[in-house]
Amino acid sequence: MSIALGSDHGGYLLKEVIKEWLKKKGHIVEDFGTHSLETCDYPNIAYEVAKSVADGRHSRGVIICGTGIGVSIVANKVPGIRAALCHDTFSAKASREHNDANILTMGERVIGRGLALEILEAWLSVDFAGGRHERRVDIINSIDKDFK
């Protein structure tokens, strides 16, 4: 799977752990930054990751900041993106199965590395269930079209 990855300084250390884990699992990873602990603006990075997923350059995206909230807000501004902030495996699975989430956001200051990798693994392992959920995702996508 091709995965767009990004973080701000508050998520940098977790992003680096996730990047190595994804590569070991055989995924193709493009790192949109940041590339250090130096303070940076998360909206720019989150937007680039979201745009690459919306454009179809990557299958899915993962964005990390201190809480996961800011990057989720930014990513969800991009039409076609369904970014889910998840800090547990149940939500991660449900976001894929029910919402067809194409971006996962997490907060490094909220969860530890071990749990983050469990969440990521759960999120990557579940496919969209379709069925009654497909109608709802279609509604979400139609809302996007109102703003193009």
C-alpha positions as CSV (number, residue, x, y, z in Angstrom):
1,M,0.0,0.0,0.0
2,S,1.2,3.5,-0.7
3,I,0.9,5.7,2.3
4,A,1.4,9.5,2.8
5,L,2.9,10.3,6.1
6,G,3.3,13.6,7.9
7,S,3.6,15.3,11.3
8,D,4.5,18.5,13.0
9,H,7.2,18.8,15.6
10,G,4.7,17.5,18.3
11,G,4.3,14.2,16.4
12,Y,7.8,13.9,14.8
13,L,9.2,11.2,17.1
14,L,6.1,9.0,16.6
15,K,6.1,9.6,12.9
16,E,9.6,8.3,12.6
17,V,8.6,5.1,14.5
18,I,5.6,4.7,12.3
19,K,7.6,5.3,9.1
20,E,10.1,2.5,10.0
21,W,7.2,0.1,11.0
22,L,5.3,0.8,7.7
23,K,8.5,0.1,5.6
24,K,9.2,-3.1,7.5
25,K,5.6,-4.2,6.7
26,G,6.3,-3.6,3.0
27,H,4.4,-0.4,2.5
28,I,5.6,2.4,0.2
29,V,5.9,5.5,2.3
30,E,6.2,9.2,1.3
31,D,7.2,11.4,4.2
32,F,5.9,14.9,3.9
33,G,7.7,16.1,7.0
34,T,8.5,17.6,9.3
35,H,12.0,16.3,9.4
36,S,13.1,17.5,12.8
37,L,11.9,18.6,16.2
38,E,12.0,22.3,15.1
39,T,8.7,24.1,15.5
40,C,6.7,24.1,12.3
41,D,3.1,24.8,11.1
42,Y,1.0,21.6,11.1
43,P,-1.6,22.9,8.7
44,N,0.8,23.0,5.8
45,I,2.0,19.4,6.3
46,A,-1.5,18.0,7.0
47,Y,-2.8,19.7,3.8
48,E,0.0,18.2,1.6
49,V,-0.7,14.7,3.0
50,A,-4.5,15.1,2.5
51,K,-4.1,16.5,-1.0
52,S,-1.9,13.5,-2.0
53,V,-4.5,11.1,-0.8
54,A,-7.4,13.0,-2.4
55,D,-5.5,13.2,-5.7
56,G,-4.9,9.4,-5.6
57,R,-1.1,9.6,-5.4
58,H,-1.4,7.5,-2.1
59,S,-4.0,5.0,-1.0
60,R,-4.1,6.3,2.6
61,G,-2.5,8.8,4.9
62,V,-1.3,9.0,8.4
63,I,-0.8,12.4,10.2
64,I,0.5,12.9,13.7
65,C,0.6,16.0,15.9
66,G,0.5,16.6,19.6
67,T,-3.1,15.7,20.0
68,G,-4.2,14.6,16.4
69,I,-7.0,17.2,16.5
70,G,-5.4,20.0,14.5
71,V,-4.2,17.8,11.7
72,S,-7.6,16.1,11.5
73,I,-9.4,19.4,11.1
74,V,-7.1,20.4,8.3
75,A,-7.2,17.1,6.5
76,N,-11.0,17.1,6.6
77,K,-11.1,20.5,4.8
78,V,-9.9,18.7,1.6
79,P,-12.7,17.3,-0.5
80,G,-12.6,13.5,-0.7
81,I,-10.8,13.1,2.7
82,R,-12.4,11.3,5.6
83,A,-9.8,11.7,8.3
84,A,-10.4,9.9,11.6
85,L,-8.7,10.8,14.9
86,C,-8.2,7.5,16.7
87,H,-6.7,6.7,20.0
88,D,-8.0,3.2,20.4
89,T,-8.2,0.1,18.1
90,F,-12.0,-0.1,18.2
91,S,-12.3,3.4,16.7
92,A,-9.6,2.7,14.2
93,K,-11.4,-0.4,12.9
94,A,-14.8,1.3,12.9
95,S,-13.4,4.3,11.0
96,R,-12.4,2.0,8.2
97,E,-15.3,-0.4,8.2
98,H,-18.1,2.2,8.6
99,N,-16.6,5.5,7.3
100,D,-14.1,4.3,4.8
101,A,-11.6,6.7,6.5
102,N,-8.6,7.3,4.2
103,I,-6.5,9.2,6.7
104,L,-5.7,8.2,10.3
105,T,-4.7,11.0,12.7
106,M,-3.2,10.4,16.1
107,G,-1.6,12.5,18.9
108,E,1.9,11.7,20.1
109,R,1.2,13.5,23.4
110,V,-1.9,11.4,24.0
111,I,-0.8,7.8,23.3
112,G,2.4,5.8,23.5
113,R,4.3,4.2,20.6
114,G,3.0,0.7,21.4
115,L,-0.6,1.7,21.3
116,A,0.0,3.9,18.2
117,L,1.3,0.9,16.3
118,E,-1.6,-1.3,17.4
119,I,-4.0,1.4,16.2
120,L,-2.2,1.7,12.9
121,E,-2.2,-2.1,12.4
122,A,-5.9,-2.3,13.2
123,W,-6.7,0.6,10.8
124,L,-4.7,-0.9,8.0
125,S,-6.2,-4.4,8.4
126,V,-9.8,-3.5,8.0
127,D,-11.6,-2.9,4.7
128,F,-14.7,-0.7,4.2
129,A,-17.8,-2.8,4.8
130,G,-20.0,-1.1,2.2
131,G,-23.7,-2.0,2.5
132,R,-25.6,0.5,4.7
133,H,-22.4,2.4,5.4
134,E,-21.9,3.0,1.7
135,R,-25.0,5.2,1.5
136,R,-23.7,7.3,4.4
137,V,-20.2,7.7,2.8
138,D,-22.0,8.7,-0.4
139,I,-23.8,11.5,1.5
140,I,-20.5,12.7,3.0
141,N,-19.0,12.7,-0.5
142,S,-22.0,14.7,-1.9
143,I,-21.4,17.3,0.8
144,D,-17.8,17.7,-0.5
145,K,-19.2,18.4,-3.9
146,D,-21.2,21.3,-2.5
147,F,-17.9,23.1,-1.7
148,K,-15.9,22.5,-5.0
